[in-house]
């Protein structure tokens, strides 16, 4: 699923995000969404979220169970 639409993302979902420090390397970090930080309904680089472990980044993939 697409990480650019805010409506696709809910707290508790497992996602892959790209951290600010990893933007140039495309390294992804997997975790559980705690908070959605982007207010707009969509964002071309991905919706910004805070994971349960406190890391912040933009959603690249939503993990389907």
N, C-alpha and C positions, 0 to 999 in steps of 0.2 A: 504494500500500500504506500501511498504517497505521503511524505513528511512535509509537504509544502502547504497542506490544507489543515487549518486549526481544528476543523470539525472531525478529522480523522484521529486526533490525538486526545487521549484521556489519561488522567492519573491512574497508575497501576499497569499500563501497557509496557511491554518490553520493546525497546527501540535501540537502534544504532545511531549514535550521534557523532558529529565531528567537533572536537574541542577547538577553541580558538588557536591554541598552540600547534594543533595538528592540521590546520586548514591547508597548508602547502604540501603536506605529505599524504593526504587522503586517508590517514589512519583513523579507523572507527573505534568507538568505545561503546560497549553494550551495557544497558542498565534498565532500571524500572523508572518510569516517569513519576516524579513527585509533584512538580509544579509546572504549569505552562506560563512562560514569561512573555511571549509575543501576544499582543492584544489584537492585531489585525487578523482578518479571516484567512489570509494566506500570505506567504512570503516566498520569493523566488529561490532563496538559499536554504529554506527549511525553517520550520517553527522552532524558536528557541525554548528549551526546557531545562529544568533542574532535575537531575536524577536523584534517587533515594539516597545515594552516597554523597550528594552535594555538588557533583560536577555539573557544569553548565555547558551546553553546546546546542548545535542545530541538528534537528532530526533528519537523517538521510534515509533510513529504512524503518518500517514498522514490522516487527517480527510477528508473523502469523502463527498461532498455536494450532 
